[in-house]
């Protein structure tokens, strides 16, 4: 797991691993990547030595993709199981993955469910409507039956596993993933889709469950705005990739159709918020925020389809 200045959450994540049900002769370790932490992360990791097979390494370059690539370079097992510092794993999490790997020895990736758990007190509007914006809280539940993954049905980064040799072939793109001043995600989905496109097989493991702890500062309209605007940044690069050197008709330096679309969607969200349940207007909030992200990022896209300074085809959840 990768971490940056969230030692209290990290302690909770490691504590949950203390209750793991371990299969027979499994040889395993917990690798914590310290991504420029300035808090007591080192001391927290040290406090679990002896209770868990845990070790810490450091990655000075800021950003989740850099930290993930450091983890992949440091890992020594046949499989890498990814989770986050704000996640509580179920006791059967590790054993369920081992069972799935035994059933599918040729698999390249596996993934399991993520259930958000909100710190109390939860705002009433969020308690009622959070599922309509579940991606902002990493909700992932693809059902209770095992099935083969495809590019549309992928696990998320808080709960998936990948063969170490496959991971080395498909590193994480530093242009994606959270970093200082950037909420863009999708770095793990990009890797999983690349693996599946290359012919690797993947499996959904419904019993490998985790809970994602959602702190109070993420239970706000402001957070949801920022999250979905960041998703719009990625969508913009997808839409403009390969669009050709001639830009569409422009208004105020942006594509005209995007401007009008955002104005219409923003007005719709504000009207719905006065008249309908949160499950409806939260979805509208996500939609208009994503389109605003597309508008905001447009000047950073070079005519011809390449995103300035990054990959022209990033992936989004």
Buried (B, 14 or more C-beta within 10 A) or exposed (E): BBBBBBBEBBBBBBEBBEEBEEBEEEEBEBBBBBBBBEBBBBEBBEBBEEEBEBEBBBBEEBBBBBBBBBBBEBBEEEBBBBBBBBBBBBBBBBBBBBBBBEEBEEBBBBBBBBBBBBEEEBBEBBEBBBEBBBBBBBBBEBEEEBEEBEBEBBBBBBBBBBBEEBBBEBBBBBBBBBBEEBBBBBBBBBBBBBBBEEEBBBBBBBBBBBBBBBEEEBBEBEBBBBBBBBBBBBBBBBBBBEBEEEBEEEEEEBBEEBBEBBEEBBEBBEEBBEEBEBBBBBBBBBBBBBBBBBBBBBEBBEEBBBBEEBBBBBBBB
